Amino acid sequence: MSTIATTTLGANGPTVGVQGLGCMGMSDFYSDQFGDTGETESRATLERALELGVTLFDTADMYGYGRNEQLVGPFVQAHRDEVLIATKFAIERREDDPSHRAVRNDAAYIRQAVDASLRRLGVDHIDLYYMHRRNREVPLAESVGAMAELVAAGKVRHLGLSEVTGEELREAHAVHPIAALQSEWSLFSRDIEHVSVPTAVELGVAVVAYSPLGRGFLTGSFSNADELAAGDFRHHQPRFTGDNAAHNAALLAPVHKIAADRGATAGQVALAWVQQRAQVHGVPVIPIPGTRRRTRLEENTAATALTLTDAELATLEPIAAQVSGDRYADMRGISR
C-alpha cells in the first residue's frame, strides 16, 4: 500500500500527512480498549501508521488520566524526527474522583500541564500544543500568552485551539500565530463551517477534524449505543441513543449506496467527504480518525485516494441538517 499525500499544518506550518491518527481510544472512553486489541496492537498500529505516511499523532493529557501520553511516548521517542506529536491541556480529570471535571486555562496551570505532558511523553518539546477547551472566565490573552511563552522556551513548536469560535481564533492569533484549529467535523457535524472555518481560511490556520467518522456511527459498526458495552462513553451522547439513533441510522442510506457503487466502505466515503472540505473551503484539512487496529487504520488511510464526484457530494449534502440530537449531552463550552 502506497503512502498518503501530504499537506501543511497552516500557512507556515510543517508538512504532515493528509490524514492523522487520533490516539484517544487506545487508552480511554471506548468499550474494548483492553481486550484483544490492547496495548500491543495499539503500538503496532502506531508503527503501521507511520509506514503509511501518517505523521500527525494526536493525544491529550486527560486521555486515560495521562496513560495515553505514556503509551504513545516510546513510539514518538523512537521516531522523533519523523512524527509530529500533538497533545492538549485544559480538561482536568482526577482518577480518584471520576466525577470531577474542570476546564483550566490559567497561566499557572498551563505551565504545570506542559511539563507533565513532556515527562509522560519523554520528549523535550511538543510539536503542536492545543488548548483543549476554552474557559471563558479566563482572558484569552492570558492563556495564549502563556502558551506563547512555552514556544519561546522551546517546550512547544506550534500552538492550536480546540472548539473555539472564529472571533476567539482571531483574538488568539493576534497574540501568537495559531497553526491549527481542532474541532469535530463530519457528515453529521458541520457547525464548524459557519462558526470558525471562514476565519481559519482567512488566517491561514489548518483545520484538524476530530471524530470524522462520527465516533464510529458513520461506519455502520453500530446503530444504537445499546449495542455497546456498558462503560462506553457513547451511551451518554444523544445522537446514539433512543429515537435519535434510529432516525440518524436511516440517514446513512446514501453513504452506504455510494460505498457499494464505488467498491468502498461507508467509513471511507465519510472520510473522503471530510478530506474534500479542503478543496471546498480552501484550507488544509487533516482528519484524525481514531483506531487501535491496523486493519481499520489501513482502511482509513486508503480513503485518501477516494475522490467523490460532484453528484455524490450533492447526495450527501443534506445529511447534517437532518441529524437528531446534540454532539454531547452537555454542550456548555462547545462552540456551535
C-alpha positions in Angstrom: 0.0 0.0 0.0 1.4 3.4 -1.0 1.9 6.2 1.5 -0.6 9.0 1.7 -0.2 12.5 0.3 0.9 15.5 2.4 -0.3 19.0 3.3 0.9 21.8 5.5 -0.2 22.5 9.1 -1.3 26.0 8.5 0.1 28.6 6.1 3.6 28.5 7.6 3.5 25.2 9.5 5.3 21.9 8.9 4.4 19.3 6.4 2.2 16.4 7.6 0.3 13.5 6.1 -3.2 14.5 4.9 -4.6 12.1 7.5 -3.5 11.9 11.1 -4.2 9.4 13.8 -6.3 10.0 16.9 -4.9 8.0 19.8 -7.5 8.6 22.5 -9.3 5.3 22.0 -6.1 3.3 22.7 -6.5 4.2 26.4 -9.9 5.6 27.2 -13.6 6.1 26.6 -14.4 3.2 24.2 -15.6 -0.1 25.5 -13.0 -2.7 24.3 -9.7 -0.8 24.7 -8.3 -3.5 26.9 -9.4 -6.6 25.0 -7.5 -8.4 22.3 -6.7 -5.0 20.7 -4.9 -3.6 23.8 -1.6 -2.0 24.1 0.3 -4.5 21.9 -2.0 -3.9 18.9 -2.1 -0.1 19.6 1.7 0.1 19.4 1.7 -2.0 16.2 -0.9 0.4 14.8 1.3 3.4 15.6 4.2 1.9 13.7 2.0 0.9 10.7 0.5 4.4 10.6 4.0 5.9 10.1 4.8 3.3 7.4 1.6 4.5 5.5 2.6 8.2 5.7 0.7 9.3 8.8 2.9 11.8 10.7 0.5 13.7 13.0 -0.4 11.8 16.1 -3.0 13.2 18.5 -3.3 12.7 22.2 -4.2 14.7 25.3 -3.2 14.8 29.0 -6.7 13.8 30.0 -6.9 10.7 27.9 -6.6 7.8 30.3 -5.5 10.2 33.1 -2.2 10.6 31.3 -1.7 7.0 30.3 -2.4 7.7 26.6 0.6 10.1 26.5 2.7 7.4 28.2 1.5 4.8 25.7 2.4 7.0 22.7 5.6 8.3 24.2 8.1 5.5 23.3 6.8 5.5 19.7 7.4 9.3 19.4 10.9 8.9 21.0 11.8 6.2 18.5 10.8 8.3 15.5 11.3 11.8 16.8 12.4 13.3 13.5 9.7 11.7 11.5 6.5 12.4 13.5 4.6 15.4 15.0 3.1 14.8 18.3 0.1 16.9 19.3 -1.3 17.0 22.8 -3.6 19.2 24.8 -4.2 20.8 28.2 -7.3 22.3 29.9 -9.6 19.5 30.9 -8.7 18.5 34.4 -9.7 14.9 35.5 -9.0 13.0 38.7 -8.7 9.3 38.7 -9.6 9.2 42.4 -12.7 11.3 41.7 -14.1 10.4 38.3 -17.0 12.8 38.7 -14.5 15.7 38.8 -14.0 17.7 35.6 -12.9 21.3 35.3 -11.6 23.4 32.5 -8.4 25.2 33.4 -7.0 27.9 31.2 -5.0 29.9 33.7 -1.3 30.5 33.1 0.0 28.7 36.1 -2.0 25.6 35.2 -0.7 25.7 31.6 2.9 25.8 32.8 2.3 22.9 35.1 0.4 20.9 32.4 3.1 21.2 29.7 5.8 19.9 32.0 3.7 17.0 33.0 3.0 16.1 29.3 6.7 16.4 28.4 7.5 14.0 31.2 4.9 11.4 30.2 5.8 11.6 26.5 9.5 11.5 27.3 10.4 14.3 24.8 12.0 17.7 25.1 9.3 19.5 23.1 5.7 19.1 21.9 5.2 19.8 18.2 1.6 21.1 18.5 0.1 22.1 21.8 -3.7 22.7 22.0 -6.0 24.4 24.4 -8.5 21.5 24.6 -11.4 23.6 25.8 -12.0 27.3 26.5 -12.8 28.6 29.9 -14.4 31.9 29.0 -13.9 33.2 32.5 -10.1 33.4 31.8 -9.0 36.1 29.4 -7.8 34.5 26.1 -4.8 36.8 26.1 -3.6 35.3 29.4 -4.0 31.7 28.1 -2.4 32.2 24.7 0.2 34.5 26.2 1.3 31.6 28.5 1.3 29.2 25.5 3.4 31.7 23.6 5.9 31.7 26.4 6.2 27.9 26.0 7.2 28.4 22.4 9.8 31.0 23.4 11.1 28.5 25.9 11.5 25.7 23.3 8.9 23.5 25.0 6.4 23.8 22.2 6.8 24.4 18.5 3.3 25.3 17.3 0.0 26.3 19.0 -3.5 25.1 18.5 -7.0 25.7 19.8 -9.9 23.3 20.0 -13.7 24.1 19.7 -13.4 27.9 19.6 -15.3 30.4 17.6 -13.9 32.4 14.7 -13.8 35.5 16.9 -11.8 33.6 19.5 -9.5 32.2 16.9 -8.8 35.7 15.6 -8.2 37.1 19.1 -5.7 34.3 19.9 -3.9 34.6 16.5 -3.3 38.3 17.3 -1.4 37.2 20.4 0.6 34.4 18.8 0.2 32.6 15.4 -2.2 29.6 15.7 -1.2 26.7 13.4 -4.3 24.5 13.8 -7.9 24.6 14.9 -9.2 21.2 16.0 -13.0 20.7 16.0 -15.5 18.0 15.3 -16.2 17.8 11.5 -18.1 15.1 9.7 -21.1 14.3 7.6 -23.1 14.6 10.9 -21.3 17.6 12.4 -20.9 20.7 10.2 -21.3 23.6 12.7 -17.7 24.4 12.3 -18.3 25.6 8.7 -20.1 28.7 9.9 -18.6 29.0 13.4 -14.9 29.1 12.6 -13.8 27.8 9.2 -14.1 31.1 7.4 -11.7 32.7 10.0 -9.3 29.8 9.7 -9.3 30.3 5.9 -8.6 34.0 6.3 -5.8 33.5 8.8 -4.2 30.5 7.2 -4.9 28.1 10.0 -5.2 24.4 9.3 -8.3 22.5 10.4 -7.8 19.2 12.2 -11.1 17.3 12.1 -11.7 15.0 15.1 -14.4 12.4 15.1 -14.6 12.4 11.2 -16.4 9.0 11.4 -19.0 10.2 13.9 -17.4 8.1 16.7 -17.8 5.0 14.6 -21.5 5.6 13.8 -20.8 6.6 10.2 -19.1 3.3 9.5 -22.2 1.4 10.4 -20.3 -0.6 13.1 -23.2 0.2 15.5 -26.6 1.7 15.1 -27.5 2.3 18.7 -25.4 2.8 21.9 -27.4 -0.1 23.4 -25.2 -2.4 21.2 -22.1 -1.1 23.0 -20.6 -2.3 26.3 -21.8 -0.5 29.5 -18.7 1.5 30.0 -18.6 3.1 26.6 -19.0 6.9 26.7 -21.2 6.9 23.6 -24.1 5.9 25.9 -24.1 9.5 27.0 -24.2 11.1 23.6 -27.7 12.0 22.5 -27.2 11.1 18.8 -26.6 7.5 19.5 -29.5 6.6 21.8 -33.2 6.0 21.6 -35.3 7.5 18.8 -32.3 9.8 17.8 -30.2 6.7 16.9 -32.9 5.1 14.8 -33.5 8.4 12.9 -29.8 9.0 12.4 -29.0 5.5 11.2 -31.6 5.9 8.5 -29.8 9.0 7.2 -26.8 6.8 6.3 -28.6 5.1 3.3 -26.9 7.4 0.7 -23.5 6.8 2.3 -23.9 3.0 2.0 -25.1 3.3 -1.6 -22.2 5.4 -2.6 -19.9 2.9 -0.9 -21.4 0.0 -2.7 -21.2 1.8 -6.0 -17.6 2.7 -5.5 -16.3 -0.5 -4.0 -15.5 1.3 -0.8 -16.7 1.2 2.8 -19.1 3.6 4.4 -16.2 4.9 6.6 -14.1 5.6 3.5 -16.9 7.6 2.0 -17.3 9.6 5.2 -13.6 10.3 5.4 -13.3 11.2 1.7 -16.1 13.8 2.3 -14.1 15.4 5.2 -10.9 15.4 3.2 -12.6 17.2 0.3 -13.6 20.0 2.6 -10.1 21.2 1.9 -10.9 21.9 -1.7 -14.4 23.2 -0.9 -13.2 25.8 1.6 -9.6 26.4 0.5 -8.0 25.4 3.8 -5.7 22.5 4.8 -7.9 19.8 6.5 -6.4 16.9 8.3 -8.9 14.3 9.6 -7.7 12.3 12.7 -9.8 9.2 12.8 -9.0 7.1 15.8 -8.4 3.4 15.9 -6.3 0.9 17.7 -6.5 -1.7 14.9 -4.1 -1.9 12.0 -6.8 -3.2 9.7 -9.0 -0.2 10.4 -6.1 2.1 10.0 -5.3 0.7 6.6 -9.0 1.1 5.6 -8.9 4.7 6.8 -5.7 5.8 5.1 -7.0 4.2 1.8 -9.8 6.7 1.9 -7.2 9.4 1.0 -7.2 8.0 -2.6 -11.0 8.3 -2.9 -12.4 11.4 -4.6 -16.2 11.8 -4.5 -17.9 13.2 -7.6 -20.0 16.4 -7.6 -23.1 14.3 -7.8 -22.1 12.1 -4.8 -21.3 15.2 -2.8 -24.7 16.7 -3.6 -26.3 13.5 -2.4 -24.5 13.7 0.9 -25.1 17.5 1.3 -28.5 17.4 3.2 -27.5 14.8 5.8 -26.1 17.1 8.6 -29.1 19.3 8.7 -31.3 16.3 9.4 -29.3 14.8 12.3 -31.2 14.5 15.5 -29.6 15.1 18.9 -26.6 17.2 20.1 -23.0 16.0 19.9 -22.7 16.0 23.7 -25.2 15.7 26.5 -23.7 18.9 27.9 -22.8 21.4 25.2 -21.6 24.1 27.5 -18.2 25.3 26.4 -18.7 23.9 22.9 -18.8 26.4 20.1 -21.7 25.9 17.6 
